[in-house]
């Protein structure tokens, strides 16, 4: 297979500590549910997990054989995936990065990316965006917003509203298909002031003139970014948790 999937799973998340291991049902924790969704479409041998913590290794070892522990400090998940890719011996041409907090993924999304691989002859990466129907999203800093150039390449990314015209702001979601070389080089690319200010890993590529094409997608489901998201999408399990430190996670 020419494509591998890498899931960055960071335990020391600022907004939701231990996020990959938060239990969302009796059987599943967040990372495991995301992994199950991915492996319905991709062979398990082509799915890798890059993590900063042995807890994730221990929790996933019964389900996944491709567990990569990255001990060094990484600025973000993509940087962690870049170091993990160096350790993958199997040869791939492309890498799809999928956030660990996407338990609502479906086959349509993965089929979509598979069909668009040919475009990577012209571009360095492919991603997706959605229209913003709820204006509250524009002020929600946990959701990245993008604007596009006329050719649908990403112009810029921000956690705030970018332009006054609401219809020209789109929400960006945590999947990115990259050429293998681009991901390998990512850790060597210079960080930019705007990338660090916005705390957005993809801005590093945009600011360094990498060509990232984005498609409008109507079926993408939301990520779990905050405690409020947990309460919204898993209310039975989380409605009584007033203190995020009391959320149940695997130990």
Backbone torsions as a table, in degrees:
resi	resn	phi	psi	omega
1	UNK	NA	140.2	-174.9
2	UNK	-86.9	-5.6	-176.0
3	UNK	-127.6	137.1	172.5
4	UNK	-115.9	157.6	177.2
5	UNK	-113.6	130.3	176.9
6	UNK	-120.6	127.2	179.2
7	UNK	-108.7	111.0	174.3
8	UNK	-77.4	129.3	-176.5
9	UNK	-129.9	98.2	-176.5
10	UNK	-100.8	124.1	-179.8
11	UNK	-77.4	-33.5	-175.4
12	UNK	-87.9	49.8	177.5
13	UNK	-71.2	139.7	-177.2
14	UNK	-74.9	-44.2	-175.6
15	UNK	-76.0	-37.4	178.8
16	UNK	-135.4	96.0	178.0
17	UNK	-57.1	141.2	179.6
18	UNK	61.8	27.1	-172.2
19	UNK	-52.4	-45.2	-177.9
20	UNK	-59.4	-26.8	-172.9
21	UNK	-102.0	6.8	179.0
22	UNK	-67.3	129.0	-178.4
23	UNK	-79.0	125.2	-178.9
24	UNK	-110.5	-5.3	173.8
25	UNK	-159.4	179.3	179.3
26	UNK	-64.7	-31.2	-175.9
27	UNK	-99.1	-31.5	-169.0
28	UNK	-113.9	145.7	163.5
29	UNK	-110.7	169.4	-167.9
30	UNK	-56.6	-49.2	179.8
31	UNK	-62.4	-42.7	-178.4
32	UNK	-63.4	-41.5	179.1
33	UNK	-63.0	-42.3	177.7
34	UNK	-62.9	-43.7	178.6
35	UNK	-60.0	-43.4	179.6
36	UNK	-62.3	-39.5	178.4
37	UNK	-63.5	-41.2	-178.6
38	UNK	-68.0	-43.1	-175.2
39	UNK	-78.0	-1.1	168.6
40	UNK	-74.3	-22.7	-176.3
41	UNK	-112.3	-29.6	-177.3
42	UNK	-118.4	145.8	176.9
43	UNK	-61.3	142.0	-179.2
44	UNK	-58.5	-32.1	-177.5
45	UNK	-69.0	-11.2	179.4
46	UNK	-107.5	9.7	179.5
47	UNK	-112.7	126.5	-175.8
48	UNK	-123.1	148.6	175.7
49	UNK	-119.2	123.9	178.8
50	UNK	-108.1	116.7	-173.5
51	UNK	-132.2	162.8	178.8
52	UNK	-103.1	5.5	-169.9
53	UNK	-145.0	139.4	-179.8
54	UNK	-68.5	-20.1	176.4
55	UNK	-59.8	-39.9	179.6
56	UNK	-67.9	-41.5	177.8
57	UNK	-58.4	-47.9	-178.8
58	UNK	-63.3	-41.3	-175.7
59	UNK	-72.7	-28.0	-174.1
60	UNK	-104.1	-4.1	-172.0
61	UNK	-64.3	-23.9	177.7
62	UNK	-79.4	-14.4	-174.3
63	UNK	-112.8	-27.9	-172.8
64	UNK	-135.7	133.4	178.3
65	UNK	-92.4	-12.9	-174.9
66	UNK	-104.9	71.5	-178.0
67	UNK	-108.2	122.6	-174.7
68	UNK	-119.7	117.7	178.7
69	UNK	-91.9	121.7	177.4
70	UNK	-108.5	106.2	-174.1
71	UNK	-79.1	-27.8	-177.2
72	UNK	-68.2	154.7	176.6
73	UNK	-73.3	128.1	178.8
74	UNK	-117.8	143.8	-178.2
75	UNK	-70.0	-31.0	-177.1
76	UNK	-159.0	177.5	-176.8
77	UNK	-66.0	-35.0	-179.7
78	UNK	-67.6	-37.7	175.9
79	UNK	-63.9	-39.6	177.3
80	UNK	-63.7	-40.2	177.4
81	UNK	-65.2	-34.6	179.1
82	UNK	-63.6	-43.5	176.8
83	UNK	-69.5	-36.3	178.9
84	UNK	-64.7	-37.9	-178.0
85	UNK	-60.9	-31.6	176.7
86	UNK	-62.0	-27.1	-176.4
87	UNK	-91.0	-7.3	-179.0
88	UNK	-85.2	117.6	-175.7
89	UNK	-81.5	-31.6	-179.7
90	UNK	-65.7	141.9	-175.9
91	UNK	-88.0	128.4	176.5
92	UNK	-131.2	158.5	175.1
93	UNK	-98.6	-29.7	-174.3
94	UNK	-136.5	155.7	179.5
95	UNK	-131.7	128.6	175.1
96	UNK	-103.5	116.7	177.6
97	UNK	-92.2	126.5	-179.3
98	UNK	-125.7	124.2	178.8
99	UNK	-61.6	149.9	-178.8
100	UNK	-74.8	-9.1	-173.8
101	UNK	-105.1	39.3	-178.1
102	UNK	-122.7	70.6	-175.2
103	UNK	-76.9	-3.8	-176.4
104	UNK	-107.9	15.2	-179.9
105	UNK	-61.0	149.1	176.9
106	UNK	-133.9	171.7	-176.4
107	UNK	-60.3	-31.2	-177.7
108	UNK	-58.9	-40.2	-178.7
109	UNK	-64.8	-46.4	-178.0
110	UNK	-69.1	-37.0	176.1
111	UNK	-62.8	-39.4	179.3
112	UNK	-59.2	-48.2	-178.6
113	UNK	-66.4	-38.4	179.1
114	UNK	-61.1	-39.1	-179.0
115	UNK	-70.0	-25.2	-174.2
116	UNK	-95.2	1.8	-176.7
117	UNK	-56.0	-36.2	-177.3
118	UNK	-58.3	-26.8	-179.3
119	UNK	-66.3	-17.3	-179.4
120	UNK	-71.9	-0.8	169.7
121	UNK	-70.7	-28.7	-177.2
122	UNK	-103.3	-25.0	-173.5
123	UNK	-123.1	165.6	178.7
124	UNK	-89.7	-24.4	-178.8
125	UNK	-158.5	158.6	178.1
126	UNK	-132.0	137.3	177.8
127	UNK	-143.8	-172.9	-178.9
128	UNK	-134.2	155.6	175.4
129	UNK	-138.8	166.7	-179.8
130	UNK	-131.2	155.2	173.8
131	UNK	-69.5	148.9	178.4
132	UNK	-98.0	106.5	-179.2
133	UNK	-93.3	-27.7	179.0
134	UNK	-101.8	114.7	-175.3
135	UNK	-64.9	-16.7	176.7
136	UNK	-64.4	-25.5	179.8
137	UNK	-63.8	-32.1	-178.5
138	UNK	-61.0	-30.7	-179.7
139	UNK	-100.4	0.6	-180.0
140	UNK	-86.2	108.3	-173.9
141	UNK	-78.6	-3.2	174.9
142	UNK	-83.8	-9.8	179.9
143	UNK	-112.9	123.7	179.9
144	UNK	-75.6	139.7	175.2
145	UNK	-112.1	146.7	177.9
146	UNK	-128.8	157.0	165.6
147	UNK	-121.7	155.1	-174.2
148	UNK	-117.5	151.3	169.6
149	UNK	-79.2	174.8	-178.3
150	UNK	-61.9	-28.1	-179.9
151	UNK	-92.5	15.1	178.0
152	UNK	67.4	18.6	167.6
153	UNK	-82.2	147.4	-179.5
154	UNK	-66.3	129.9	178.1
155	UNK	-88.4	-51.0	176.9
156	UNK	-158.3	168.6	-179.2
157	UNK	-134.9	140.6	178.6
158	UNK	-151.4	157.7	173.6
159	UNK	-86.5	-7.6	177.8
160	UNK	-111.3	170.2	174.9
161	UNK	-62.3	133.8	-172.5
162	UNK	-92.8	-49.2	179.9
163	UNK	-123.1	157.6	-176.8
164	UNK	-66.2	-33.9	179.3
165	UNK	-70.9	107.5	-175.1
166	UNK	-55.9	-35.4	-174.9
167	UNK	-71.9	-12.0	179.4
168	UNK	-98.7	-1.5	171.9
169	UNK	-97.3	131.0	178.3
170	UNK	-124.6	154.0	175.7
171	UNK	-89.2	137.9	179.3
172	UNK	-102.8	145.7	-175.8
173	UNK	-126.1	158.3	-163.1
174	UNK	-77.0	47.8	171.0
175	UNK	-128.1	135.3	179.3
176	UNK	-145.3	122.6	176.5
177	UNK	-98.9	119.0	-175.6
178	UNK	-122.7	151.8	167.2
179	UNK	-62.6	146.0	-178.3
180	UNK	-56.5	-43.4	-177.6
181	UNK	-63.2	-37.1	179.5
182	UNK	-62.8	-44.5	179.4
183	UNK	-68.1	-39.7	177.0
184	UNK	-60.9	-38.5	-178.1
185	UNK	-77.6	-17.0	-170.2
186	UNK	-53.0	-44.9	-175.9
187	UNK	-66.4	-19.1	-179.1
188	UNK	-93.4	-14.8	-177.5
189	UNK	-72.8	140.5	-177.2
190	UNK	-67.3	131.3	173.0
191	UNK	-68.3	148.7	-178.4
192	UNK	-112.8	155.1	178.7
193	UNK	-57.0	-41.4	-178.8
194	UNK	-68.4	-39.9	176.7
195	UNK	-58.0	-45.3	-178.6
196	UNK	-70.1	-37.1	179.3
197	UNK	-65.8	-45.2	-177.8
198	UNK	-82.0	-12.5	-177.6
199	UNK	54.4	50.2	-180.0
200	UNK	-130.8	118.1	-173.4
201	UNK	-67.4	-27.8	-177.8
202	UNK	-75.6	-23.5	177.0
203	UNK	-61.3	-27.1	177.8
204	UNK	-59.0	-40.9	178.4
205	UNK	-72.4	-45.3	-178.5
206	UNK	-61.1	-45.5	-177.2
207	UNK	-68.1	-23.1	178.0
208	UNK	-100.8	23.1	170.5
209	UNK	66.5	28.1	170.7
210	UNK	-80.2	145.7	-175.0
211	UNK	-94.3	105.0	-179.0
212	UNK	-112.5	115.9	-179.0
213	UNK	-94.3	137.4	-178.7
214	UNK	-124.9	135.7	179.3
215	UNK	-105.2	141.3	171.4
216	UNK	-72.5	128.6	-178.3
217	UNK	-130.1	133.1	-175.3
218	UNK	-98.4	-7.0	-174.0
219	UNK	-109.9	-2.3	-178.2
220	UNK	-64.9	134.8	178.7
221	UNK	-99.6	159.3	-174.2
222	UNK	-72.4	156.5	171.1
223	UNK	-85.4	168.2	174.2
224	UNK	-99.5	98.0	-174.6
225	UNK	-99.1	-29.0	-172.0
226	UNK	-138.5	171.5	174.9
227	UNK	-60.8	-36.5	178.2
228	UNK	-62.3	-35.2	177.4
229	UNK	-64.4	-40.1	177.7
230	UNK	-61.0	-44.8	179.4
231	UNK	-64.7	-34.2	-177.4
232	UNK	-74.3	-46.2	-171.4
233	UNK	-95.5	-18.0	176.5
234	UNK	-131.0	58.4	-171.0
235	UNK	-64.1	-35.1	-178.4
236	UNK	-63.0	-38.6	-176.3
237	UNK	-83.2	-28.1	-169.1
238	UNK	-119.1	1.0	-173.6
239	UNK	-66.0	-22.2	-177.5
240	UNK	-94.6	-1.4	-179.0
241	UNK	-87.7	103.2	177.5
242	UNK	-89.6	-26.5	-179.9
243	UNK	-110.5	120.4	-175.2
244	UNK	-60.6	-25.5	-179.6
245	UNK	-70.9	-11.8	179.4
246	UNK	-96.9	-1.3	176.5
247	UNK	-61.9	137.9	-175.2
248	UNK	-79.1	130.8	176.6
249	UNK	-140.9	165.1	-179.3
250	UNK	-71.4	141.6	-179.2
251	UNK	-111.5	NA	NA
